[in-house]
């Protein structure tokens, strides 16, 4: 699941982002309303966490502009705790409204509730060959066998599945899964891919993760360029 946080307070944004990433979400952050609106309208997000008081364009404006183009779920997080503010947010089309300060456990529970609502509108499962992913419960099976993944392994698999059939570089994987700029001396991506392969591919005849030499990886059921190792 990919989440966009639009929040101008760096500590708050970092706190939410860290917590969501620990639960296998892929998270982007915008520090003002204009950047947030641009990302929300040009990118693909499962949820937008939106502050009300933002530089550039406030949350009300961002939500109204977004709703003219997309129906992405929006969750207001704001220090404005008046009933009128909460009502306004919901009437403008927000899916929820949480007042700061808040416990992360409550935020996470509400995020999952919103995502479950969205999943009810579409097929909440993804299937590639005999690999089946329940995207709401983050449950993975292959050939009917349950595969237990760590949060990072699931985030890596999620990134592969979202880009199935494409060649993805180690740099892109590092940026999206670990939010780090790739260092050629760091083998964190290759180590993580090997661990995922050990669970996802090694016990099965058909391989899904393919190495594209000198470039990165491709995720697909059929053969691919490279050695597949």
C-alpha positions as CSV (number, residue, x, y, z in Angstrom):
1,X,0.0,0.0,0.0
2,X,1.3,3.4,-1.0
3,X,0.6,6.4,1.3
4,X,1.2,10.1,0.7
5,X,1.7,12.3,3.8
6,X,1.1,16.1,3.3
7,X,2.5,17.7,6.4
8,X,4.6,20.8,7.0
9,X,5.9,19.8,10.4
10,X,8.9,17.6,9.7
11,X,8.9,15.8,13.1
12,X,5.2,14.8,12.7
13,X,5.8,13.7,9.1
14,X,8.8,11.7,10.1
15,X,7.0,10.1,13.0
16,X,4.0,9.0,10.9
17,X,6.2,7.9,8.0
18,X,8.5,5.8,10.2
19,X,5.5,4.0,11.8
20,X,3.8,3.3,8.5
21,X,7.0,2.0,6.9
22,X,7.5,-0.4,9.9
23,X,4.1,-1.8,8.9
24,X,5.1,-2.4,5.3
25,X,3.6,0.8,3.8
26,X,5.5,2.7,1.0
27,X,5.4,6.3,2.0
28,X,6.0,9.6,0.3
29,X,6.0,13.0,2.0
30,X,5.2,16.5,0.8
31,X,5.9,19.5,3.0
32,X,3.3,21.9,1.5
33,X,-0.1,21.9,-0.1
34,X,1.0,22.6,-3.7
35,X,3.6,19.8,-3.7
36,X,1.1,17.5,-2.0
37,X,-1.6,18.2,-4.6
38,X,0.9,17.6,-7.5
39,X,2.0,14.3,-6.1
40,X,-1.6,13.2,-5.2
41,X,-2.9,14.0,-8.7
42,X,0.1,12.7,-10.8
43,X,1.0,9.6,-8.7
44,X,-0.9,6.5,-7.6
45,X,-1.7,6.4,-3.9
46,X,-4.0,4.2,-1.8
47,X,-4.4,6.9,0.8
48,X,-3.5,10.6,1.4
49,X,-2.8,11.8,5.0
50,X,-3.5,15.5,4.8
51,X,-2.9,18.3,7.3
52,X,-5.3,21.3,7.2
53,X,-2.9,24.2,7.9
54,X,-0.3,24.0,5.1
55,X,1.8,26.6,3.3
56,X,1.1,27.1,-0.4
57,X,-2.4,25.7,-0.2
58,X,-4.4,24.6,2.8
59,X,-5.8,21.2,3.2
60,X,-9.3,22.2,2.3
61,X,-8.1,23.6,-1.0
62,X,-6.0,20.5,-1.7
63,X,-8.9,18.2,-1.0
64,X,-11.3,20.1,-3.2
65,X,-8.8,20.2,-6.1
66,X,-8.0,16.5,-5.7
67,X,-11.7,15.5,-5.7
68,X,-12.1,17.1,-9.1
69,X,-9.6,14.6,-10.5
70,X,-9.5,11.5,-8.3
71,X,-11.4,9.7,-5.6
72,X,-8.3,8.7,-3.6
73,X,-9.2,8.2,0.1
74,X,-8.1,11.3,2.2
75,X,-7.6,11.3,5.9
76,X,-7.3,14.7,7.6
77,X,-4.8,14.9,10.5
78,X,-4.9,18.4,12.1
79,X,-4.5,20.3,15.3
80,X,-7.8,22.0,14.5
81,X,-10.1,20.3,16.9
82,X,-13.4,22.2,16.6
83,X,-16.4,20.2,15.6
84,X,-17.0,22.7,12.7
85,X,-13.6,21.8,11.3
86,X,-14.2,18.1,11.5
87,X,-17.6,18.5,9.9
88,X,-16.2,20.7,7.1
89,X,-13.5,18.1,6.3
90,X,-16.0,15.3,6.1
91,X,-18.4,17.4,4.0
92,X,-15.7,18.2,1.5
93,X,-15.1,14.5,1.0
94,X,-12.6,13.4,3.5
95,X,-12.8,9.8,4.7
96,X,-11.7,10.5,8.3
97,X,-10.4,13.2,10.6
98,X,-8.0,12.8,13.4
99,X,-7.0,15.5,15.9
100,X,-3.4,16.0,16.9
101,X,-1.8,14.9,19.1
102,X,-2.7,11.2,18.6
103,X,-1.5,7.7,19.3
104,X,0.0,6.0,16.3
105,X,-1.9,2.9,17.1
106,X,-5.2,4.8,16.6
107,X,-3.9,6.3,13.4
108,X,-2.9,2.9,12.0
109,X,-6.2,1.3,13.0
110,X,-8.1,4.1,11.1
111,X,-5.8,3.9,8.1
112,X,-6.5,0.1,7.9
113,X,-10.2,0.7,8.2
114,X,-10.2,3.2,5.3
115,X,-8.1,0.8,3.2
116,X,-10.5,-2.1,3.9
117,X,-13.4,0.1,2.7
118,X,-11.6,0.7,-0.5
119,X,-10.7,-3.0,-0.9
120,X,-14.4,-3.8,-0.7
121,X,-14.9,-1.9,-4.0
122,X,-12.2,-3.9,-5.8
123,X,-10.7,-7.3,-5.7
124,X,-8.5,-7.2,-2.5
125,X,-6.3,-10.0,-3.9
126,X,-3.5,-9.9,-6.4
127,X,-2.4,-13.1,-8.3
128,X,0.7,-13.8,-10.3
129,X,0.9,-17.4,-11.5
130,X,0.3,-19.5,-8.4
131,X,1.3,-16.6,-6.1
132,X,-1.7,-15.0,-4.3
133,X,-1.5,-11.8,-2.2
134,X,-4.3,-10.6,0.2
135,X,-3.4,-6.9,0.1
136,X,-5.5,-6.0,3.1
137,X,-4.3,-8.6,5.5
138,X,-0.8,-8.8,3.8
139,X,-1.1,-12.5,3.6
140,X,0.9,-14.3,0.9
141,X,0.5,-17.8,-0.4
142,X,2.0,-19.7,-3.3
143,X,0.7,-23.0,-4.5
144,X,-1.7,-22.9,-1.6
145,X,1.2,-22.7,0.9
146,X,1.4,-19.8,3.3
147,X,4.6,-17.8,3.0
148,X,5.6,-15.7,6.1
149,X,7.4,-12.5,5.1
150,X,8.9,-9.7,7.2
151,X,7.6,-6.2,6.8
152,X,10.5,-5.3,4.4
153,X,10.2,-8.5,2.5
154,X,6.5,-7.8,2.0
155,X,7.3,-4.2,0.9
156,X,9.8,-5.5,-1.6
157,X,7.3,-8.0,-3.0
158,X,4.6,-5.3,-3.1
159,X,7.0,-3.1,-5.2
160,X,7.8,-6.0,-7.5
161,X,4.1,-6.8,-8.0
162,X,3.2,-3.2,-8.7
163,X,5.9,-3.1,-11.4
164,X,5.4,-6.7,-12.7
165,X,6.9,-7.2,-16.1
166,X,9.1,-4.1,-15.8
167,X,12.8,-4.0,-15.2
168,X,13.4,-2.2,-11.9
169,X,16.8,-1.0,-10.9
170,X,18.5,-1.4,-7.6
171,X,18.4,2.3,-7.2
172,X,14.6,2.5,-7.6
173,X,14.1,-0.4,-5.2
174,X,16.3,1.2,-2.6
175,X,14.5,4.5,-2.9
176,X,11.0,3.1,-2.7
177,X,11.4,0.2,-0.2
178,X,14.1,1.7,2.1
179,X,13.9,5.4,1.2
180,X,17.6,5.5,0.7
181,X,19.8,6.7,-2.1
182,X,21.5,3.6,-3.5
183,X,25.2,3.3,-2.8
184,X,27.0,0.9,-5.2
185,X,29.0,-0.4,-2.3
186,X,25.9,-1.4,-0.4
187,X,24.3,-4.8,-1.2
188,X,21.2,-4.3,0.9
189,X,19.0,-4.7,-2.1
190,X,20.6,-7.9,-3.4
191,X,20.6,-9.4,0.1
192,X,16.9,-8.7,0.5
193,X,16.1,-10.1,-2.9
194,X,18.0,-13.3,-2.1
195,X,16.0,-13.7,1.1
196,X,12.7,-13.1,-0.7
197,X,13.7,-15.6,-3.4
198,X,14.5,-18.2,-0.7
199,X,10.9,-18.1,0.4
200,X,9.1,-17.2,-2.7
201,X,11.0,-19.0,-5.5
202,X,13.4,-21.6,-4.3
203,X,10.8,-24.2,-3.2
204,X,9.0,-23.9,-6.5
205,X,9.8,-24.9,-10.1
206,X,8.5,-21.7,-11.7
207,X,10.6,-18.7,-10.8
208,X,9.0,-15.2,-10.5
209,X,12.0,-13.0,-9.6
210,X,14.5,-12.7,-12.5
211,X,17.9,-11.0,-12.5
212,X,18.6,-8.7,-15.4
213,X,22.3,-8.5,-15.6
214,X,23.8,-5.0,-15.0
215,X,20.4,-3.5,-14.5
216,X,18.3,-4.9,-11.7
217,X,15.3,-7.3,-11.5
218,X,12.1,-8.2,-13.3
219,X,9.1,-9.8,-11.6
220,X,7.0,-12.0,-13.9
221,X,5.8,-15.6,-14.3
222,X,7.5,-16.1,-17.7
223,X,11.2,-16.2,-18.4
224,X,13.1,-13.0,-18.6
225,X,16.4,-11.6,-19.7
226,X,19.2,-12.5,-17.4
227,X,20.2,-15.6,-15.5
228,X,17.3,-15.8,-13.1
229,X,19.7,-16.1,-10.2
